[in-house]
């Protein structure tokens, strides 16, 4: 699974720390998601999408082999 969390977060000038506080996780969790080392739960993906004002499908892209 690919994601556009980092690109959208940076576009909106939000730090990892700010995003993590807004969705209730650690900064390390956001970092792991952005680097593809952690796939967020549906609930966390929805929270991130809501904070960034995007649809879940716009931020998280399922790849053919997933």
Buried (B, 14 or more C-beta within 10 A) or exposed (E): EEBBBBEBBEEEEBEBEBBBBBBEBEBEBBBBBBEEEBEBEEEBBBBBBEBBEBEEEEBBEEEEEE
